[in-house]
Amino acid sequence: MMSPNEPQSPSESRPQRRQYERTKTAVEVELHSDQHATPLRSKTADLSVGGCYLEMMFTLPVGTKLKLALWLDDVKLNVDGVVVTRDVQVGNGIRFTGISAEDSAKLQQYLVGLSDSPPAN
């Protein structure tokens, strides 16, 4: 029998290190890395101004540097990132390491718009 103090899932066993609150949203992402000649495509499970979690069957090693294109509706944002977590056959946590002030403002505006929207039934 599981004790009440044991984590219920692998993510619960990790200490909270996020600087920004993440919002659950599915955003199209195109990833470019030195490991792949062609871009990989994925969707976010959650997103913040500091990073995202990408659902991917074939995950990338921690430390992999990426160039990402995030598609917020019809607006493309260019972001540099690095893989910080790897859940094999589930996904990768990405920390954003570089984003222009203009793209950062667009991302913040998008996230505020999501938080202002009523939850879907």
C-alpha positions as CSV (number, residue, x, y, z in Angstrom):
1,M,0.0,0.0,0.0
2,M,1.3,3.5,-0.9
3,S,2.0,5.8,2.0
4,P,0.2,9.3,1.9
5,N,3.6,11.0,1.6
6,E,4.8,9.2,-1.5
7,P,4.5,11.0,-4.8
8,Q,1.5,10.0,-7.0
9,S,3.4,10.5,-10.3
10,P,7.0,11.0,-11.5
11,S,6.4,14.8,-11.9
12,E,5.4,15.1,-8.3
13,S,8.7,13.7,-7.2
14,R,10.6,16.6,-8.8
15,P,11.2,19.8,-6.9
16,Q,9.4,22.8,-8.3
17,R,12.0,24.9,-10.1
18,R,9.8,27.0,-12.4
19,Q,10.2,30.7,-12.3
20,Y,7.0,31.3,-14.3
21,E,3.6,29.7,-14.0
22,R,2.7,27.5,-17.0
23,T,-0.6,27.5,-18.7
24,K,-2.1,24.3,-20.2
25,T,-2.4,25.0,-24.0
26,A,-1.6,23.2,-27.2
27,V,0.6,25.4,-29.4
28,E,2.2,24.1,-32.6
29,V,6.0,24.0,-32.3
30,E,8.8,23.4,-34.9
31,L,12.1,22.3,-33.4
32,H,15.5,22.6,-35.0
33,S,18.5,20.9,-33.4
34,D,22.0,19.9,-34.6
35,Q,20.9,16.3,-34.0
36,H,18.3,16.3,-36.8
37,A,18.6,17.4,-40.4
38,T,14.9,18.1,-40.7
39,P,12.8,20.0,-38.2
40,L,10.7,18.1,-35.6
41,R,7.1,19.1,-35.1
42,S,5.3,18.9,-31.8
43,K,2.7,20.6,-29.6
44,T,3.0,22.0,-26.2
45,A,1.2,20.5,-23.2
46,D,1.8,23.7,-21.3
47,L,3.5,27.0,-21.9
48,S,4.9,30.0,-20.0
49,V,7.2,33.0,-20.8
50,G,10.1,30.9,-19.5
51,G,9.5,27.6,-21.2
52,C,7.2,24.8,-22.2
53,Y,6.6,21.1,-22.1
54,L,6.4,19.3,-25.4
55,E,4.7,16.0,-25.9
56,M,6.9,13.8,-28.0
57,M,7.2,10.1,-28.6
58,F,10.9,10.4,-29.5
59,T,12.4,12.6,-26.8
60,L,15.7,14.6,-26.9
61,P,18.5,14.3,-24.3
62,V,18.8,16.8,-21.5
63,G,21.1,19.7,-22.5
64,T,20.1,19.6,-26.2
65,K,20.1,23.2,-27.6
66,L,17.2,24.1,-29.8
67,K,15.8,26.7,-32.0
68,L,12.0,26.7,-31.8
69,A,9.2,28.3,-33.8
70,L,6.1,28.7,-31.7
71,W,2.8,29.3,-33.7
72,L,0.4,31.4,-31.6
73,D,-2.6,31.3,-33.9
74,D,-1.1,32.7,-37.1
75,V,1.8,34.5,-35.4
76,K,5.3,32.8,-35.5
77,L,7.6,33.4,-32.5
78,N,11.3,32.5,-32.7
79,V,12.8,31.2,-29.5
80,D,16.1,29.6,-28.4
81,G,15.8,26.9,-25.8
82,V,17.5,24.0,-24.0
83,V,16.0,20.6,-22.9
84,V,15.9,20.5,-19.1
85,T,13.8,17.4,-18.5
86,R,13.2,14.2,-20.4
87,D,10.4,11.8,-19.9
88,V,11.1,8.9,-22.3
89,Q,8.3,8.3,-24.8
90,V,6.3,11.1,-23.1
91,G,8.0,14.5,-23.7
92,N,10.6,17.1,-22.9
93,G,10.6,20.2,-20.7
94,I,12.2,23.1,-22.5
95,R,13.6,26.3,-20.8
96,F,13.7,29.3,-23.1
97,T,17.2,30.8,-23.3
98,G,16.6,33.5,-25.8
99,I,13.7,35.5,-27.2
100,S,13.4,39.0,-28.6
101,A,11.6,41.6,-26.5
102,E,8.9,41.8,-29.3
103,D,8.3,38.1,-29.3
104,S,8.3,37.9,-25.5
105,A,5.6,40.6,-25.4
106,K,3.5,38.7,-27.9
107,L,3.9,35.5,-25.8
108,Q,2.9,37.3,-22.6
109,Q,-0.1,38.8,-24.3
110,Y,-1.2,35.4,-25.7
111,L,-0.9,33.8,-22.2
112,V,-2.8,36.7,-20.6
113,G,-5.5,36.1,-23.2
114,L,-5.7,32.5,-22.2
115,S,-6.0,33.2,-18.5
116,D,-8.8,35.7,-19.2
117,S,-10.8,33.2,-21.2
118,P,-13.5,31.2,-19.3
119,P,-12.6,27.5,-18.9
120,A,-14.0,25.1,-21.6
121,N,-16.8,22.8,-20.5
